[in-house]
Amino acid sequence: MTNTKIELFEELCKAHDITYSYSDDHSAWQKGHDEYAKIMELSEDIPQYIAMTIWNRCVFEKLSEDFIEEFLWK
């Protein structure tokens, strides 16, 4: 494991449209789907507690309180 993978994971999470699955625009949905697949792939290369902490922090930063619970990794 390198810090580079963790940094890349964090960059991808910060840039990711967490609510892509609700998009009516197929190209936006596809982009979000592909990004999430890459996020999931990278999450396997770093310790799970780090991946979960980074992802959940991004969820809290991006979403209103009403929607946070459905997107948190547990």
N, CA, C, O and CB atoms as a CASP TS submission, in Angstrom:
PFRMAT TS
TARGET T0000
AUTHOR 0000-0000-0000
METHOD Language model
MODEL 1
PARENT N/A
ATOM      1  N   MET     1       0.837  -1.178   0.000  1.00  0.00           N
ATOM      2  CA  MET     1       0.000   0.000   0.000  1.00  0.00           C
ATOM      3  C   MET     1       0.884   1.244   0.000  1.00  0.00           C
ATOM      4  O   MET     1       1.894   1.321   0.700  1.00  0.00           O
ATOM      5  CB  MET     1      -0.954  -0.003   1.214  1.00  0.00           C
ATOM      6  N   THR     2       0.477   2.186  -0.788  1.00  0.00           N
ATOM      7  CA  THR     2       1.220   3.437  -0.814  1.00  0.00           C
ATOM      8  C   THR     2       0.268   4.600  -0.544  1.00  0.00           C
ATOM      9  O   THR     2      -0.944   4.497  -0.735  1.00  0.00           O
ATOM     10  CB  THR     2       1.942   3.621  -2.172  1.00  0.00           C
ATOM     11  N   ASN     3       0.846   5.688  -0.102  1.00  0.00           N
ATOM     12  CA  ASN     3       0.040   6.892   0.094  1.00  0.00           C
ATOM     13  C   ASN     3      -0.546   7.366  -1.215  1.00  0.00           C
ATOM     14  O   ASN     3      -1.590   8.018  -1.228  1.00  0.00           O
ATOM     15  CB  ASN     3       0.872   8.001   0.726  1.00  0.00           C
ATOM     16  N   THR     4       0.112   7.048  -2.320  1.00  0.00           N
ATOM     17  CA  THR     4      -0.388   7.451  -3.622  1.00  0.00           C
ATOM     18  C   THR     4      -1.764   6.847  -3.885  1.00  0.00           C
ATOM     19  O   THR     4      -2.645   7.532  -4.403  1.00  0.00           O
ATOM     20  CB  THR     4       0.592   7.040  -4.719  1.00  0.00           C
ATOM     21  N   LYS     5      -1.962   5.593  -3.541  1.00  0.00           N
ATOM     22  CA  LYS     5      -3.270   4.954  -3.738  1.00  0.00           C
ATOM     23  C   LYS     5      -4.321   5.597  -2.845  1.00  0.00           C
ATOM     24  O   LYS     5      -5.455   5.811  -3.273  1.00  0.00           O
ATOM     25  CB  LYS     5      -3.186   3.442  -3.451  1.00  0.00           C
ATOM     26  N   ILE     6      -3.956   5.902  -1.624  1.00  0.00           N
ATOM     27  CA  ILE     6      -4.891   6.557  -0.711  1.00  0.00           C
ATOM     28  C   ILE     6      -5.234   7.947  -1.232  1.00  0.00           C
ATOM     29  O   ILE     6      -6.397   8.351  -1.214  1.00  0.00           O
ATOM     30  CB  ILE     6      -4.298   6.644   0.717  1.00  0.00           C
ATOM     31  N   GLU     7      -4.233   8.673  -1.694  1.00  0.00           N
ATOM     32  CA  GLU     7      -4.470  10.016  -2.237  1.00  0.00           C
ATOM     33  C   GLU     7      -5.360   9.957  -3.471  1.00  0.00           C
ATOM     34  O   GLU     7      -6.268  10.774  -3.621  1.00  0.00           O
ATOM     35  CB  GLU     7      -3.140  10.700  -2.582  1.00  0.00           C
ATOM     36  N   LEU     8      -5.107   9.001  -4.352  1.00  0.00           N
ATOM     37  CA  LEU     8      -5.937   8.840  -5.547  1.00  0.00           C
ATOM     38  C   LEU     8      -7.367   8.480  -5.152  1.00  0.00           C
ATOM     39  O   LEU     8      -8.325   9.022  -5.705  1.00  0.00           O
ATOM     40  CB  LEU     8      -5.347   7.756  -6.481  1.00  0.00           C
ATOM     41  N   PHE     9      -7.506   7.574  -4.204  1.00  0.00           N
ATOM     42  CA  PHE     9      -8.832   7.194  -3.722  1.00  0.00           C
ATOM     43  C   PHE     9      -9.582   8.423  -3.202  1.00  0.00           C
ATOM     44  O   PHE     9     -10.754   8.625  -3.522  1.00  0.00           O
ATOM     45  CB  PHE     9      -8.719   6.124  -2.615  1.00  0.00           C
ATOM     46  N   GLU    10      -8.906   9.227  -2.410  1.00  0.00           N
ATOM     47  CA  GLU    10      -9.546  10.420  -1.848  1.00  0.00           C
ATOM     48  C   GLU    10      -9.927  11.408  -2.950  1.00  0.00           C
ATOM     49  O   GLU    10     -11.015  11.982  -2.908  1.00  0.00           O
ATOM     50  CB  GLU    10      -8.612  11.099  -0.829  1.00  0.00           C
ATOM     51  N   GLU    11      -9.062  11.614  -3.924  1.00  0.00           N
ATOM     52  CA  GLU    11      -9.368  12.514  -5.044  1.00  0.00           C
ATOM     53  C   GLU    11     -10.605  12.030  -5.801  1.00  0.00           C
ATOM     54  O   GLU    11     -11.484  12.823  -6.136  1.00  0.00           O
ATOM     55  CB  GLU    11      -8.160  12.614  -6.006  1.00  0.00           C
ATOM     56  N   LEU    12     -10.666  10.727  -6.066  1.00  0.00           N
ATOM     57  CA  LEU    12     -11.812  10.180  -6.785  1.00  0.00           C
ATOM     58  C   LEU    12     -13.097  10.345  -5.982  1.00  0.00           C
ATOM     59  O   LEU    12     -14.139  10.697  -6.537  1.00  0.00           O
ATOM     60  CB  LEU    12     -11.581   8.706  -7.106  1.00  0.00           C
ATOM     61  N   CYS    13     -13.026  10.097  -4.697  1.00  0.00           N
ATOM     62  CA  CYS    13     -14.214  10.258  -3.846  1.00  0.00           C
ATOM     63  C   CYS    13     -14.682  11.707  -3.821  1.00  0.00           C
ATOM     64  O   CYS    13     -15.880  11.977  -3.904  1.00  0.00           O
ATOM     65  CB  CYS    13     -13.920   9.780  -2.417  1.00  0.00           C
ATOM     66  N   LYS    14     -13.747  12.634  -3.706  1.00  0.00           N
ATOM     67  CA  LYS    14     -14.106  14.051  -3.658  1.00  0.00           C
ATOM     68  C   LYS    14     -14.744  14.519  -4.960  1.00  0.00           C
ATOM     69  O   LYS    14     -15.638  15.365  -4.940  1.00  0.00           O
ATOM     70  CB  LYS    14     -12.876  14.893  -3.354  1.00  0.00           C
ATOM     71  N   ALA    15     -14.298  13.984  -6.085  1.00  0.00           N
ATOM     72  CA  ALA    15     -14.806  14.411  -7.395  1.00  0.00           C
ATOM     73  C   ALA    15     -16.083  13.671  -7.805  1.00  0.00           C
ATOM     74  O   ALA    15     -16.786  14.105  -8.717  1.00  0.00           O
ATOM     75  CB  ALA    15     -13.736  14.200  -8.454  1.00  0.00           C
ATOM     76  N   HIS    16     -16.378  12.571  -7.141  1.00  0.00           N
ATOM     77  CA  HIS    16     -17.478  11.694  -7.536  1.00  0.00           C
ATOM     78  C   HIS    16     -18.851  12.281  -7.212  1.00  0.00           C
ATOM     79  O   HIS    16     -19.060  12.846  -6.139  1.00  0.00           O
ATOM     80  CB  HIS    16     -17.331  10.356  -6.856  1.00  0.00           C
ATOM     81  N   ASP    17     -19.773  12.141  -8.148  1.00  0.00           N
ATOM     82  CA  ASP    17     -21.174  12.520  -7.924  1.00  0.00           C
ATOM     83  C   ASP    17     -21.844  11.339  -7.211  1.00  0.00           C
ATOM     84  O   ASP    17     -22.258  10.368  -7.845  1.00  0.00           O
ATOM     85  CB  ASP    17     -21.919  12.878  -9.295  1.00  0.00           C
ATOM     86  N   ILE    18     -21.938  11.439  -5.916  1.00  0.00           N
ATOM     87  CA  ILE    18     -22.439  10.336  -5.099  1.00  0.00           C
ATOM     88  C   ILE    18     -23.860   9.935  -5.487  1.00  0.00           C
ATOM     89  O   ILE    18     -24.222   8.764  -5.378  1.00  0.00           O
ATOM     90  CB  ILE    18     -22.395  10.716  -3.628  1.00  0.00           C
ATOM     91  N   THR    19     -24.650  10.874  -5.928  1.00  0.00           N
ATOM     92  CA  THR    19     -26.055  10.594  -6.258  1.00  0.00           C
ATOM     93  C   THR    19     -26.273  10.306  -7.745  1.00  0.00           C
ATOM     94  O   THR    19     -27.385  10.462  -8.248  1.00  0.00           O
ATOM     95  CB  THR    19     -26.922  11.766  -5.843  1.00  0.00           C
ATOM     96  N   TYR    20     -25.231   9.892  -8.439  1.00  0.00           N
ATOM     97  CA  TYR    20     -25.328   9.629  -9.883  1.00  0.00           C
ATOM     98  C   TYR    20     -26.450   8.660 -10.231  1.00  0.00           C
ATOM     99  O   TYR    20     -27.054   8.775 -11.298  1.00  0.00           O
ATOM    100  CB  TYR    20     -24.015   9.078 -10.397  1.00  0.00           C
ATOM    101  N   SER    21     -26.733   7.724  -9.363  1.00  0.00           N
ATOM    102  CA  SER    21     -27.723   6.681  -9.676  1.00  0.00           C
ATOM    103  C   SER    21     -29.134   7.240  -9.825  1.00  0.00           C
ATOM    104  O   SER    21     -30.022   6.554 -10.332  1.00  0.00           O
ATOM    105  CB  SER    21     -27.715   5.615  -8.592  1.00  0.00           C
ATOM    106  N   TYR    22     -29.347   8.478  -9.390  1.00  0.00           N
ATOM    107  CA  TYR    22     -30.654   9.107  -9.521  1.00  0.00           C
ATOM    108  C   TYR    22     -30.782   9.944 -10.795  1.00  0.00           C
ATOM    109  O   TYR    22     -31.828  10.542 -11.046  1.00  0.00           O
ATOM    110  CB  TYR    22     -30.925   9.972  -8.315  1.00  0.00           C
ATOM    111  N   SER    23     -29.732   9.984 -11.586  1.00  0.00           N
ATOM    112  CA  SER    23     -29.739  10.832 -12.778  1.00  0.00           C
ATOM    113  C   SER    23     -30.645  10.263 -13.867  1.00  0.00           C
ATOM    114  O   SER    23     -30.678   9.055 -14.102  1.00  0.00           O
ATOM    115  CB  SER    23     -28.320  10.996 -13.316  1.00  0.00           C
ATOM    116  N   ASP    24     -31.376  11.155 -14.524  1.00  0.00           N
ATOM    117  CA  ASP    24     -32.179  10.769 -15.687  1.00  0.00           C
ATOM    118  C   ASP    24     -31.341  10.773 -16.960  1.00  0.00           C
ATOM    119  O   ASP    24     -31.751  10.228 -17.985  1.00  0.00           O
ATOM    120  CB  ASP    24     -33.377  11.710 -15.846  1.00  0.00           C
ATOM    121  N   ASP    25     -30.191  11.379 -16.889  1.00  0.00           N
ATOM    122  CA  ASP    25     -29.278  11.467 -18.032  1.00  0.00           C
ATOM    123  C   ASP    25     -28.380  10.232 -18.035  1.00  0.00           C
ATOM    124  O   ASP    25     -27.573  10.037 -17.126  1.00  0.00           O
ATOM    125  CB  ASP    25     -28.422  12.782 -17.976  1.00  0.00           C
ATOM    126  N   HIS    26     -28.527   9.403 -19.065  1.00  0.00           N
ATOM    127  CA  HIS    26     -27.773   8.151 -19.093  1.00  0.00           C
ATOM    128  C   HIS    26     -26.266   8.386 -19.096  1.00  0.00           C
ATOM    129  O   HIS    26     -25.529   7.634 -18.458  1.00  0.00           O
ATOM    130  CB  HIS    26     -28.165   7.335 -20.310  1.00  0.00           C
ATOM    131  N   SER    27     -25.795   9.409 -19.798  1.00  0.00           N
ATOM    132  CA  SER    27     -24.349   9.650 -19.830  1.00  0.00           C
ATOM    133  C   SER    27     -23.832  10.051 -18.446  1.00  0.00           C
ATOM    134  O   SER    27     -22.726   9.664 -18.068  1.00  0.00           O
ATOM    135  CB  SER    27     -24.008  10.746 -20.861  1.00  0.00           C
ATOM    136  N   ALA    28     -24.617  10.821 -17.688  1.00  0.00           N
ATOM    137  CA  ALA    28     -24.227  11.173 -16.319  1.00  0.00           C
ATOM    138  C   ALA    28     -24.244   9.932 -15.433  1.00  0.00           C
ATOM    139  O   ALA    28     -23.364   9.743 -14.594  1.00  0.00           O
ATOM    140  CB  ALA    28     -25.168  12.259 -15.742  1.00  0.00           C
ATOM    141  N   TRP    29     -25.253   9.091 -15.628  1.00  0.00           N
ATOM    142  CA  TRP    29     -25.332   7.855 -14.852  1.00  0.00           C
ATOM    143  C   TRP    29     -24.131   6.962 -15.165  1.00  0.00           C
ATOM    144  O   TRP    29     -23.509   6.412 -14.255  1.00  0.00           O
ATOM    145  CB  TRP    29     -26.656   7.108 -15.148  1.00  0.00           C
ATOM    146  N   GLN    30     -23.807   6.820 -16.450  1.00  0.00           N
ATOM    147  CA  GLN    30     -22.692   5.957 -16.860  1.00  0.00           C
ATOM    148  C   GLN    30     -21.372   6.463 -16.301  1.00  0.00           C
ATOM    149  O   GLN    30     -20.555   5.679 -15.819  1.00  0.00           O
ATOM    150  CB  GLN    30     -22.613   5.871 -18.387  1.00  0.00           C
ATOM    151  N   LYS    31     -21.166   7.769 -16.366  1.00  0.00           N
ATOM    152  CA  LYS    31     -19.941   8.364 -15.816  1.00  0.00           C
ATOM    153  C   LYS    31     -19.848   8.069 -14.316  1.00  0.00           C
ATOM    154  O   LYS    31     -18.799   7.651 -13.826  1.00  0.00           O
ATOM    155  CB  LYS    31     -19.910   9.903 -16.072  1.00  0.00           C
ATOM    156  N   GLY    32     -20.934   8.286 -13.599  1.00  0.00           N
ATOM    157  CA  GLY    32     -20.939   8.015 -12.165  1.00  0.00           C
ATOM    158  C   GLY    32     -20.716   6.547 -11.855  1.00  0.00           C
ATOM    159  O   GLY    32     -19.995   6.201 -10.919  1.00  0.00           O
ATOM    160  N   HIS    33     -21.337   5.695 -12.640  1.00  0.00           N
ATOM    161  CA  HIS    33     -21.184   4.246 -12.465  1.00  0.00           C
ATOM    162  C   HIS    33     -19.724   3.827 -12.659  1.00  0.00           C
ATOM    163  O   HIS    33     -19.181   3.051 -11.873  1.00  0.00           O
ATOM    164  CB  HIS    33     -22.094   3.482 -13.457  1.00  0.00           C
ATOM    165  N   ASP    34     -19.101   4.348 -13.710  1.00  0.00           N
ATOM    166  CA  ASP    34     -17.707   4.020 -13.989  1.00  0.00           C
ATOM    167  C   ASP    34     -16.782   4.555 -12.900  1.00  0.00           C
ATOM    168  O   ASP    34     -15.841   3.877 -12.488  1.00  0.00           O
ATOM    169  CB  ASP    34     -17.293   4.580 -15.348  1.00  0.00           C
ATOM    170  N   GLU    35     -17.053   5.765 -12.439  1.00  0.00           N
ATOM    171  CA  GLU    35     -16.257   6.336 -11.349  1.00  0.00           C
ATOM    172  C   GLU    35     -16.391   5.492 -10.081  1.00  0.00           C
ATOM    173  O   GLU    35     -15.403   5.213  -9.402  1.00  0.00           O
ATOM    174  CB  GLU    35     -16.690   7.790 -11.068  1.00  0.00           C
ATOM    175  N   TYR    36     -17.621   5.092  -9.774  1.00  0.00           N
ATOM    176  CA  TYR    36     -17.834   4.301  -8.557  1.00  0.00           C
ATOM    177  C   TYR    36     -17.140   2.942  -8.658  1.00  0.00           C
ATOM    178  O   TYR    36     -16.612   2.439  -7.667  1.00  0.00           O
ATOM    179  CB  TYR    36     -19.340   4.108  -8.299  1.00  0.00           C
ATOM    180  N   ALA    37     -17.140   2.354  -9.842  1.00  0.00           N
ATOM    181  CA  ALA    37     -16.438   1.077 -10.034  1.00  0.00           C
ATOM    182  C   ALA    37     -14.948   1.253  -9.752  1.00  0.00           C
ATOM    183  O   ALA    37     -14.333   0.389  -9.126  1.00  0.00           O
ATOM    184  CB  ALA    37     -16.654   0.539 -11.478  1.00  0.00           C
ATOM    185  N   LYS    38     -14.366   2.350 -10.200  1.00  0.00           N
ATOM    186  CA  LYS    38     -12.945   2.625  -9.948  1.00  0.00           C
ATOM    187  C   LYS    38     -12.705   2.862  -8.452  1.00  0.00           C
ATOM    188  O   LYS    38     -11.707   2.398  -7.902  1.00  0.00           O
ATOM    189  CB  LYS    38     -12.473   3.856 -10.772  1.00  0.00           C
ATOM    190  N   ILE    39     -13.615   3.578  -7.803  1.00  0.00           N
ATOM    191  CA  ILE    39     -13.509   3.808  -6.361  1.00  0.00           C
ATOM    192  C   ILE    39     -13.536   2.473  -5.620  1.00  0.00           C
ATOM    193  O   ILE    39     -12.730   2.241  -4.719  1.00  0.00           O
ATOM    194  CB  ILE    39     -14.654   4.731  -5.864  1.00  0.00           C
ATOM    195  N   MET    40     -14.451   1.613  -5.994  1.00  0.00           N
ATOM    196  CA  MET    40     -14.544   0.303  -5.344  1.00  0.00           C
ATOM    197  C   MET    40     -13.284  -0.529  -5.587  1.00  0.00           C
ATOM    198  O   MET    40     -12.796  -1.207  -4.683  1.00  0.00           O
ATOM    199  CB  MET    40     -15.780  -0.455  -5.850  1.00  0.00           C
ATOM    200  N   GLU    41     -12.770  -0.474  -6.794  1.00  0.00           N
ATOM    201  CA  GLU    41     -11.539  -1.216  -7.127  1.00  0.00           C
ATOM    202  C   GLU    41     -10.375  -0.720  -6.274  1.00  0.00           C
ATOM    203  O   GLU    41      -9.630  -1.520  -5.708  1.00  0.00           O
ATOM    204  CB  GLU    41     -11.196  -1.067  -8.637  1.00  0.00           C
ATOM    205  N   LEU    42     -10.221   0.586  -6.184  1.00  0.00           N
ATOM    206  CA  LEU    42      -9.140   1.149  -5.371  1.00  0.00           C
ATOM    207  C   LEU    42      -9.328   0.860  -3.886  1.00  0.00           C
ATOM    208  O   LEU    42      -8.350   0.699  -3.156  1.00  0.00           O
ATOM    209  CB  LEU    42      -9.049   2.648  -5.592  1.00  0.00           C
ATOM    210  N   SER    43     -10.571   0.796  -3.442  1.00  0.00           N
ATOM    211  CA  SER    43     -10.820   0.543  -2.017  1.00  0.00           C
ATOM    212  C   SER    43     -10.287  -0.816  -1.581  1.00  0.00           C
ATOM    213  O   SER    43     -10.016  -1.032  -0.400  1.00  0.00           O
ATOM    214  CB  SER    43     -12.313   0.628  -1.719  1.00  0.00           C
ATOM    215  N   GLU    44     -10.137  -1.724  -2.529  1.00  0.00           N
ATOM    216  CA  GLU    44      -9.601  -3.045  -2.205  1.00  0.00           C
ATOM    217  C   GLU    44      -8.094  -3.016  -1.980  1.00  0.00           C
ATOM    218  O   GLU    44      -7.529  -3.950  -1.411  1.00  0.00           O
ATOM    219  CB  GLU    44      -9.932  -4.026  -3.312  1.00  0.00           C
ATOM    220  N   ASP    45      -7.442  -1.942  -2.428  1.00  0.00           N
ATOM    221  CA  ASP    45      -5.987  -1.838  -2.320  1.00  0.00           C
ATOM    222  C   ASP    45      -5.510  -1.044  -1.108  1.00  0.00           C
ATOM    223  O   ASP    45      -4.308  -0.899  -0.887  1.00  0.00           O
ATOM    224  CB  ASP    45      -5.443  -1.210  -3.558  1.00  0.00           C
ATOM    225  N   ILE    46      -6.455  -0.531  -0.327  1.00  0.00           N
ATOM    226  CA  ILE    46      -6.083   0.220   0.866  1.00  0.00           C
ATOM    227  C   ILE    46      -6.846  -0.363   2.053  1.00  0.00           C
ATOM    228  O   ILE    46      -7.856  -1.042   1.869  1.00  0.00           O
ATOM    229  CB  ILE    46      -6.385   1.750   0.694  1.00  0.00           C
ATOM    230  N   PRO    47      -6.369  -0.102   3.268  1.00  0.00           N
ATOM    231  CA  PRO    47      -7.080  -0.634   4.436  1.00  0.00           C
ATOM    232  C   PRO    47      -8.538  -0.166   4.456  1.00  0.00           C
ATOM    233  O   PRO    47      -8.830   0.997   4.179  1.00  0.00           O
ATOM    234  CB  PRO    47      -6.372  -0.204   5.735  1.00  0.00           C
ATOM    235  N   GLN    48      -9.434  -1.074   4.782  1.00  0.00           N
ATOM    236  CA  GLN    48     -10.871  -0.781   4.734  1.00  0.00           C
ATOM    237  C   GLN    48     -11.269   0.388   5.629  1.00  0.00           C
ATOM    238  O   GLN    48     -12.122   1.190   5.248  1.00  0.00           O
ATOM    239  CB  GLN    48     -11.657  -2.008   5.133  1.00  0.00           C
ATOM    240  N   TYR    49     -10.673   0.496   6.799  1.00  0.00           N
ATOM    241  CA  TYR    49     -11.058   1.586   7.697  1.00  0.00           C
ATOM    242  C   TYR    49     -10.682   2.946   7.097  1.00  0.00           C
ATOM    243  O   TYR    49     -11.371   3.938   7.334  1.00  0.00           O
ATOM    244  CB  TYR    49     -10.388   1.407   9.075  1.00  0.00           C
ATOM    245  N   ILE    50      -9.600   2.995   6.329  1.00  0.00           N
ATOM    246  CA  ILE    50      -9.200   4.245   5.673  1.00  0.00           C
ATOM    247  C   ILE    50     -10.170   4.563   4.541  1.00  0.00           C
ATOM    248  O   ILE    50     -10.627   5.699   4.411  1.00  0.00           O
ATOM    249  CB  ILE    50      -7.745   4.150   5.132  1.00  0.00           C
ATOM    250  N   ALA    51     -10.483   3.569   3.729  1.00  0.00           N
ATOM    251  CA  ALA    51     -11.423   3.770   2.621  1.00  0.00           C
ATOM    252  C   ALA    51     -12.779   4.216   3.151  1.00  0.00           C
ATOM    253  O   ALA    51     -13.380   5.149   2.618  1.00  0.00           O
ATOM    254  CB  ALA    51     -11.575   2.476   1.791  1.00  0.00           C
ATOM    255  N   MET    52     -13.253   3.565   4.180  1.00  0.00           N
ATOM    256  CA  MET    52     -14.558   3.893   4.748  1.00  0.00           C
ATOM    257  C   MET    52     -14.554   5.312   5.337  1.00  0.00           C
ATOM    258  O   MET    52     -15.520   6.056   5.168  1.00  0.00           O
ATOM    259  CB  MET    52     -14.945   2.862   5.830  1.00  0.00           C
ATOM    260  N   THR    53     -13.489   5.676   6.016  1.00  0.00           N
ATOM    261  CA  THR    53     -13.389   7.013   6.607  1.00  0.00           C
ATOM    262  C   THR    53     -13.407   8.088   5.523  1.00  0.00           C
ATOM    263  O   THR    53     -14.116   9.086   5.648  1.00  0.00           O
ATOM    264  CB  THR    53     -12.108   7.134   7.453  1.00  0.00           C
ATOM    265  N   ILE    54     -12.637   7.889   4.475  1.00  0.00           N
ATOM    266  CA  ILE    54     -12.580   8.875   3.386  1.00  0.00           C
ATOM    267  C   ILE    54     -13.930   8.978   2.689  1.00  0.00           C
ATOM    268  O   ILE    54     -14.442  10.078   2.481  1.00  0.00           O
ATOM    269  CB  ILE    54     -11.481   8.501   2.366  1.00  0.00           C
ATOM    270  N   TRP    55     -14.509   7.831   2.324  1.00  0.00           N
ATOM    271  CA  TRP    55     -15.803   7.844   1.628  1.00  0.00           C
ATOM    272  C   TRP    55     -16.864   8.536   2.476  1.00  0.00           C
ATOM    273  O   TRP    55     -17.571   9.420   1.992  1.00  0.00           O
ATOM    274  CB  TRP    55     -16.252   6.407   1.288  1.00  0.00           C
ATOM    275  N   ASN    56     -16.974   8.138   3.729  1.00  0.00           N
ATOM    276  CA  ASN    56     -18.007   8.699   4.598  1.00  0.00           C
ATOM    277  C   ASN    56     -17.809  10.195   4.828  1.00  0.00           C
ATOM    278  O   ASN    56     -18.787  10.937   4.918  1.00  0.00           O
ATOM    279  CB  ASN    56     -18.019   7.971   5.934  1.00  0.00           C
ATOM    280  N   ARG    57     -16.567  10.646   4.923  1.00  0.00           N
ATOM    281  CA  ARG    57     -16.303  12.075   5.058  1.00  0.00           C
ATOM    282  C   ARG    57     -16.827  12.816   3.829  1.00  0.00           C
ATOM    283  O   ARG    57     -17.426  13.883   3.959  1.00  0.00           O
ATOM    284  CB  ARG    57     -14.788  12.338   5.249  1.00  0.00           C
ATOM    285  N   CYS    58     -16.606  12.261   2.647  1.00  0.00           N
ATOM    286  CA  CYS    58     -17.105  12.885   1.420  1.00  0.00           C
ATOM    287  C   CYS    58     -18.632  12.914   1.397  1.00  0.00           C
ATOM    288  O   CYS    58     -19.228  13.895   0.951  1.00  0.00           O
ATOM    289  CB  CYS    58     -16.575  12.138   0.188  1.00  0.00           C
ATOM    290  N   VAL    59     -19.261  11.852   1.872  1.00  0.00           N
ATOM    291  CA  VAL    59     -20.719  11.820   1.931  1.00  0.00           C
ATOM    292  C   VAL    59     -21.221  12.952   2.830  1.00  0.00           C
ATOM    293  O   VAL    59     -22.151  13.668   2.458  1.00  0.00           O
ATOM    294  CB  VAL    59     -21.221  10.443   2.449  1.00  0.00           C
ATOM    295  N   PHE    60     -20.624  13.118   3.992  1.00  0.00           N
ATOM    296  CA  PHE    60     -21.042  14.175   4.915  1.00  0.00           C
ATOM    297  C   PHE    60     -20.813  15.561   4.328  1.00  0.00           C
ATOM    298  O   PHE    60     -21.593  16.479   4.584  1.00  0.00           O
ATOM    299  CB  PHE    60     -20.294  14.045   6.236  1.00  0.00           C
ATOM    300  N   GLU    61     -19.755  15.721   3.544  1.00  0.00           N
ATOM    301  CA  GLU    61     -19.459  17.025   2.951  1.00  0.00           C
ATOM    302  C   GLU    61     -20.402  17.372   1.799  1.00  0.00           C
ATOM    303  O   GLU    61     -20.679  18.547   1.557  1.00  0.00           O
ATOM    304  CB  GLU    61     -18.026  17.053   2.460  1.00  0.00           C
ATOM    305  N   LYS    62     -20.893  16.364   1.094  1.00  0.00           N
ATOM    306  CA  LYS    62     -21.644  16.607  -0.134  1.00  0.00           C
ATOM    307  C   LYS    62     -23.162  16.575   0.020  1.00  0.00           C
ATOM    308  O   LYS    62     -23.873  17.227  -0.744  1.00  0.00           O
ATOM    309  CB  LYS    62     -21.249  15.607  -1.144  1.00  0.00           C
ATOM    310  N   LEU    63     -23.658  15.836   0.986  1.00  0.00           N
ATOM    311  CA  LEU    63     -25.096  15.608   1.059  1.00  0.00           C
ATOM    312  C   LEU    63     -25.726  16.259   2.281  1.00  0.00           C
ATOM    313  O   LEU    63     -25.073  16.488   3.299  1.00  0.00           O
ATOM    314  CB  LEU    63     -25.383  14.129   1.069  1.00  0.00           C
ATOM    315  N   SER    64     -27.005  16.546   2.148  1.00  0.00           N
ATOM    316  CA  SER    64     -27.734  17.072   3.301  1.00  0.00           C
ATOM    317  C   SER    64     -28.008  15.921   4.266  1.00  0.00           C
ATOM    318  O   SER    64     -27.975  14.748   3.897  1.00  0.00           O
ATOM    319  CB  SER    64     -29.070  17.767   2.862  1.00  0.00           C
ATOM    320  N   GLU    65     -28.271  16.289   5.481  1.00  0.00           N
ATOM    321  CA  GLU    65     -28.465  15.315   6.553  1.00  0.00           C
ATOM    322  C   GLU    65     -29.541  14.282   6.236  1.00  0.00           C
ATOM    323  O   GLU    65     -29.445  13.137   6.676  1.00  0.00           O
ATOM    324  CB  GLU    65     -28.819  16.029   7.828  1.00  0.00           C
ATOM    325  N   ASP    66     -30.551  14.669   5.488  1.00  0.00           N
ATOM    326  CA  ASP    66     -31.664  13.770   5.178  1.00  0.00           C
ATOM    327  C   ASP    66     -31.260  12.573   4.313  1.00  0.00           C
ATOM    328  O   ASP    66     -31.942  11.549   4.314  1.00  0.00           O
ATOM    329  CB  ASP    66     -32.753  14.541   4.481  1.00  0.00           C
ATOM    330  N   PHE    67     -30.168  12.699   3.585  1.00  0.00           N
ATOM    331  CA  PHE    67     -29.798  11.657   2.629  1.00  0.00           C
ATOM    332  C   PHE    67     -28.512  10.914   2.977  1.00  0.00           C
ATOM    333  O   PHE    67     -28.166   9.936   2.315  1.00  0.00           O
ATOM    334  CB  PHE    67     -29.657  12.259   1.278  1.00  0.00           C
ATOM    335  N   ILE    68     -27.822  11.355   3.983  1.00  0.00           N
ATOM    336  CA  ILE    68     -26.506  10.803   4.318  1.00  0.00           C
ATOM    337  C   ILE    68     -26.553   9.305   4.599  1.00  0.00           C
ATOM    338  O   ILE    68     -25.740   8.547   4.070  1.00  0.00           O
ATOM    339  CB  ILE    68     -25.936  11.524   5.520  1.00  0.00           C
ATOM    340  N   GLU    69     -27.480   8.888   5.412  1.00  0.00           N
ATOM    341  CA  GLU    69     -27.516   7.499   5.891  1.00  0.00           C
ATOM    342  C   GLU    69     -27.512   6.484   4.751  1.00  0.00           C
ATOM    343  O   GLU    69     -26.869   5.439   4.855  1.00  0.00           O
ATOM    344  CB  GLU    69     -28.745   7.281   6.755  1.00  0.00           C
ATOM    345  N   GLU    70     -28.211   6.779   3.687  1.00  0.00           N
ATOM    346  CA  GLU    70     -28.333   5.814   2.594  1.00  0.00           C
ATOM    347  C   GLU    70     -27.027   5.620   1.812  1.00  0.00           C
ATOM    348  O   GLU    70     -26.873   4.621   1.109  1.00  0.00           O
ATOM    349  CB  GLU    70     -29.425   6.258   1.649  1.00  0.00           C
ATOM    350  N   PHE    71     -26.096   6.559   1.926  1.00  0.00           N
ATOM    351  CA  PHE    71     -24.855   6.479   1.154  1.00  0.00           C
ATOM    352  C   PHE    71     -23.616   6.125   1.969  1.00  0.00           C
ATOM    353  O   PHE    71     -22.541   5.931   1.400  1.00  0.00           O
ATOM    354  CB  PHE    71     -24.623   7.773   0.473  1.00  0.00           C
ATOM    355  N   LEU    72     -23.746   6.040   3.277  1.00  0.00           N
ATOM    356  CA  LEU    72     -22.591   5.714   4.121  1.00  0.00           C
ATOM    357  C   LEU    72     -22.154   4.274   3.932  1.00  0.00           C
ATOM    358  O   LEU    72     -22.974   3.376   3.738  1.00  0.00           O
ATOM    359  CB  LEU    72     -22.917   5.966   5.589  1.00  0.00           C
ATOM    360  N   TRP    73     -20.845   4.072   3.993  1.00  0.00           N
ATOM    361  CA  TRP    73     -20.292   2.712   4.030  1.00  0.00           C
ATOM    362  C   TRP    73     -20.207   2.308   5.490  1.00  0.00           C
ATOM    363  O   TRP    73     -19.766   3.079   6.342  1.00  0.00           O
ATOM    364  CB  TRP    73     -18.876   2.628   3.325  1.00  0.00           C
ATOM    365  N   LYS    74     -20.640   1.080   5.763  1.00  0.00           N
ATOM    366  CA  LYS    74     -20.618   0.584   7.144  1.00  0.00           C
ATOM    367  C   LYS    74     -19.854  -0.706   7.236  1.00  0.00           C
ATOM    368  O   LYS    74     -19.728  -1.273   8.321  1.00  0.00           O
ATOM    369  CB  LYS    74     -22.030   0.387   7.677  1.00  0.00           C
TER
END
